[in-house]
Amino acid sequence: MSEIFDILLTASFWAATIRIASPLIFATLGELICERAGVLNLGIEGIMVIGAFTGWVAVYLGAPLWWGVMAAMLAGMAFGLLHATLTVPFGLSQHVVGLGVTLLATSTSYFTYRLMLPEVTSPPKIEPFQPLPIPGLSDIPLLGEALFSQTALTYAAFVLALVVALVLYRTPLGLALRAVGENPAAAAAQGLSVTGLRMGAVIVGSGLMAVGGSFLTLSAFSSFFFEMVNGRGWICIALVVFGAWRPGKAVLGAILFAAFDALQVRLQQTGIGAIVPYQVFLMLPFILSILALVIMSRRAEVPAALMQPFNKGER
């Protein structure tokens, strides 16, 4: 226990936690927007992969880093458009379409990578986003390195969480979005376009998921390699439930999972790691997250119209 407390009191641990949480925040907010409008987007895993690949390719070919982020967002929005078209106006199964989008986006990324670099054995590296310490704040003991010495994308993730919360709960657009996820018939009776709002939510949400994927290549690893997303998309779906479909709680859930992940890496390097198989440490963040999800989701209120197709005029 003393080793765990020592880890928890280091600035590097919390800096790593915030860094690991950043792509989860982007993708979780994207999924939350989709589900608030009544659409479950299981394409998140593949969309994160295509975002990671597209952002990396853009920068590898010479584009500035922020253009790479934009390219990733556009790629994610394209797959979001596909998902939205099949599930909203056509009313196809959101489960089947989402899994199909994940397979399509993932396979497209891997196939294109092999076409571009058929003989490459190690992924080429790019120059990623560099940490931007905030003057004054970055000198605060413990918190300074953890919160105020991150990259621009990490700062953007937390700003985005605030923006999403304000839009959802303080604007007419957010009210309309929540309405089509709770009672689309009533929303349509008020003159709102349920189809338009749901499709827009899925497209925008998918763009944010792709930005989360691009964080991995443009800010964390500086290269693209297979399996780099490694189930983060599925974790983000769980984080939406953990956060009870509220942005603030979802962000806290992302930080909690990231803390578990950062902790297991450091525990492997302690005396405990010489005794316990490393697979146990790899399982630790997922086991603890499942327990937290079970505890927190018992009182969560699911959007009433989640996964329910809407056809105007039908009851």
NORZIBEL-V122795 format. One record per backbone hydrogen bond with DSSP energy under -0.5 kcal/mol. CO is the residue of the C=O (numbers start at 0). NH is the residue of the N-H. E is the energy in kcal/mol with one decimal. If there is no record, write none. Layout:
# NORZIBEL-V122795
((CO;NH;E) (CO;NH;E))
This chain:
# NORZIBEL-V122795
((0;4;-2.4) (1;5;-2.2) (2;6;-1.9) (3;7;-2.4) (4;8;-1.2) (6;9;-1.7) (9;13;-1.3) (10;14;-2.4) (11;15;-2.2) (12;16;-2.1) (13;17;-2.3) (14;18;-2.0) (15;19;-2.7) (16;20;-2.1) (17;21;-1.3) (18;22;-0.6) (19;23;-0.6) (20;24;-2.3) (21;25;-1.8) (22;26;-2.2) (23;27;-2.8) (24;28;-2.4) (25;29;-1.9) (26;30;-2.5) (27;31;-2.6) (28;32;-2.2) (29;33;-1.8) (30;34;-2.6) (31;35;-2.5) (32;36;-1.1) (33;36;-0.5) (33;38;-2.3) (34;37;-1.3) (37;306;-2.1) (38;40;-0.6) (39;41;-0.9) (40;43;-0.9) (41;44;-0.5) (42;46;-2.5) (43;47;-2.3) (44;48;-1.6) (45;49;-2.7) (46;50;-2.1) (47;51;-2.4) (48;52;-2.5) (49;53;-2.7) (50;54;-2.3) (51;55;-1.7) (52;56;-2.8) (53;57;-2.5) (54;58;-1.8) (55;59;-2.9) (56;60;-2.2) (57;62;-2.6) (58;61;-1.5) (63;67;-1.8) (64;68;-1.9) (65;69;-2.1) (66;70;-2.9) (67;71;-2.2) (68;72;-2.3) (69;73;-2.5) (70;74;-2.2) (71;75;-2.5) (72;76;-2.5) (73;77;-1.9) (74;78;-1.8) (75;79;-2.2) (76;80;-2.4) (77;81;-1.7) (78;82;-2.4) (79;83;-3.1) (80;84;-2.6) (81;85;-1.8) (82;86;-2.0) (83;87;-2.7) (83;88;-0.6) (84;89;-1.1) (85;91;-2.3) (92;96;-2.4) (93;41;-0.5) (93;97;-1.9) (94;98;-2.2) (95;99;-2.3) (96;100;-2.7) (97;101;-2.1) (98;102;-2.3) (99;103;-2.6) (100;104;-3.0) (101;105;-2.3) (102;106;-2.4) (103;107;-2.5) (104;108;-2.0) (105;109;-2.3) (106;110;-2.7) (107;111;-2.4) (108;112;-2.2) (109;113;-2.0) (110;114;-1.9) (111;115;-2.5) (112;116;-2.7) (116;119;-0.7) (125;127;-0.8) (130;132;-0.5) (132;134;-0.6) (133;137;-2.8) (134;136;-1.5) (135;138;-0.9) (136;139;-1.6) (139;143;-2.0) (139;144;-0.5) (140;142;-3.0) (141;145;-1.5) (142;146;-3.1) (142;147;-0.7) (143;147;-1.7) (147;133;-2.5) (149;131;-3.5) (150;154;-1.8) (151;155;-2.4) (152;156;-1.8) (153;157;-1.5) (154;158;-2.2) (155;159;-2.6) (156;160;-1.7) (157;161;-1.6) (158;162;-2.3) (159;163;-3.0) (160;164;-2.1) (161;165;-2.3) (162;166;-2.7) (163;167;-2.6) (164;168;-2.0) (165;169;-2.0) (166;170;-0.9) (166;173;-0.8) (170;174;-2.0) (171;175;-2.6) (172;176;-2.5) (173;177;-2.5) (174;178;-2.0) (175;179;-2.0) (176;180;-0.8) (177;181;-1.1) (178;181;-0.5) (178;182;-3.1) (180;304;-2.7) (182;186;-2.0) (183;187;-2.6) (184;188;-1.9) (185;189;-1.0) (186;189;-0.6) (186;191;-2.1) (187;190;-1.7) (191;193;-1.0) (192;196;-2.5) (193;197;-2.5) (194;198;-2.5) (195;199;-2.4) (196;200;-2.3) (197;201;-2.3) (198;202;-2.4) (199;203;-2.6) (200;204;-2.8) (201;205;-2.4) (202;206;-1.8) (203;207;-1.8) (204;208;-2.0) (205;209;-2.1) (206;210;-1.7) (207;211;-2.0) (208;212;-1.8) (209;213;-2.5) (210;214;-1.6) (211;215;-0.7) (212;215;-0.9) (212;216;-0.8) (213;217;-2.9) (214;218;-1.9) (214;219;-1.6) (215;220;-3.3) (217;128;-3.1) (221;125;-2.4) (224;227;-1.3) (228;231;-1.6) (230;234;-1.7) (231;235;-2.1) (232;236;-1.5) (233;237;-1.7) (234;238;-2.2) (235;239;-1.7) (236;240;-1.3) (237;241;-2.7) (238;242;-2.4) (239;244;-2.5) (240;243;-1.8) (242;245;-1.4) (245;249;-2.3) (246;250;-2.3) (247;251;-1.9) (248;252;-2.2) (249;253;-2.1) (250;254;-2.2) (251;255;-2.3) (252;256;-2.5) (253;257;-2.3) (254;258;-2.3) (255;259;-2.0) (256;260;-2.3) (257;261;-2.9) (258;262;-2.3) (259;263;-2.2) (260;264;-1.6) (261;265;-1.5) (262;266;-2.4) (263;267;-1.4) (265;268;-0.9) (266;269;-1.4) (266;272;-0.8) (269;272;-0.6) (269;273;-0.6) (270;273;-0.7) (271;274;-1.5) (271;275;-2.8) (276;279;-1.4) (276;280;-0.8) (277;281;-1.9) (278;282;-1.7) (279;283;-1.2) (280;284;-0.7) (282;286;-2.6) (283;287;-2.6) (284;288;-1.9) (285;289;-2.2) (286;290;-2.2) (287;291;-2.4) (288;292;-2.6) (289;293;-2.5) (290;294;-2.1) (291;295;-2.8) (292;296;-2.4) (293;297;-0.5) (294;297;-0.5) (295;298;-0.7) (296;299;-0.9) (299;301;-0.7) (302;305;-2.0) (304;307;-2.0) (306;308;-0.7) (310;313;-2.3))
